[in-house]
Amino acid sequence: MEGKYLITTDNWFFAPDGRQYRAVWGEVEIISDSFLNIKTNIKSSNWFAKVGSEDKFVIIAGCQIHYACKTDIQPLTDTTDTSILNDITEIKKTINTIFIAE
């Protein structure tokens, strides 16, 4: 994998901003498990994707990557849809929670 990808993960993760996400977009570098000085026995988790720059990045285990879409276009984030049920109740639903790692 080279270039910028939108990666969807199997589980929520915390990003450097302290918020939880299920997807990340940025420059991808594949690294082996040796960077953590941990040797795993599971083939799908013996590699990691480093997404982002040297200053702002997340590390995702290979076994957690569900989808990967190569794109140079930065996705929209934190789009909120608001529905009014009645005069008192308002429902807000976040459409995208994508960590932009640049």
C-alpha positions in Angstrom: 0.0 0.0 0.0 1.4 3.3 -1.0 -0.4 6.6 -1.1 -3.5 7.9 0.7 -6.2 5.6 1.8 -9.5 5.7 3.6 -9.4 2.7 5.9 -12.4 1.3 7.8 -11.6 -0.7 10.9 -13.5 -3.5 12.5 -13.6 -1.8 15.9 -13.6 1.8 17.3 -10.2 3.2 18.1 -8.9 6.3 19.9 -7.0 8.9 17.8 -4.4 11.5 18.9 -7.3 14.0 19.5 -8.8 11.7 22.1 -12.0 11.0 20.1 -13.2 7.6 18.9 -13.3 6.7 15.2 -14.0 3.7 13.0 -12.1 5.1 10.0 -9.0 7.0 9.2 -7.7 8.7 6.1 -4.1 9.6 5.2 -0.8 8.5 3.9 -0.2 4.7 4.6 3.0 2.9 5.4 3.0 -0.8 6.1 5.2 -1.8 9.0 6.0 -5.2 10.6 5.3 -6.2 14.2 9.0 -5.7 15.2 8.5 -2.0 15.6 6.7 -2.7 18.9 9.3 -5.4 19.9 6.3 -7.8 20.1 6.2 -11.0 18.1 2.7 -12.3 17.4 1.6 -15.8 16.4 -1.4 -14.7 14.3 -0.5 -14.1 10.6 -3.1 -11.3 10.1 -1.8 -9.3 13.1 1.9 -9.5 12.3 1.8 -6.3 10.3 0.5 -2.8 10.9 -0.6 0.2 8.9 0.8 3.5 10.0 -1.6 6.1 8.7 -0.7 9.8 8.7 2.5 11.9 9.0 5.3 11.7 11.5 3.6 14.3 13.7 0.0 12.9 13.5 -0.7 9.3 12.9 -2.4 6.1 14.1 -1.2 2.5 14.0 -3.8 -0.1 13.0 -3.2 -3.8 13.3 -3.6 -5.6 9.9 -6.3 -7.8 11.4 -8.4 -4.7 12.2 -8.5 -3.4 8.7 -11.9 -4.1 7.2 -11.9 -2.0 4.0 -9.2 0.1 2.3 -10.0 2.6 -0.5 -7.2 4.4 -2.2 -8.1 8.1 -2.7 -6.3 11.4 -2.7 -9.6 13.2 -2.0 -10.0 14.0 1.7 -13.4 12.7 2.8 -16.0 14.8 4.6 -16.1 14.4 8.3 -18.4 15.0 11.3 -21.4 15.6 9.1 -24.4 15.7 11.4 -28.0 15.0 10.4 -30.7 16.5 12.7 -34.3 15.4 12.8 -37.0 17.0 14.8 -39.5 14.5 16.2 -41.7 17.1 18.0 -41.3 20.5 19.7 -39.2 18.9 22.5 -37.2 16.1 21.0 -34.4 16.5 18.6 -32.3 13.6 17.2 -28.8 14.2 16.0 -27.0 11.5 14.1 -23.3 11.7 13.1 -22.9 10.4 9.6 -19.1 10.3 9.3 -16.5 10.0 12.0 -13.3 9.7 10.1 -9.9 10.7 11.6 -7.9 12.8 9.1 -4.3 11.9 9.8 -2.3 14.7 8.1 
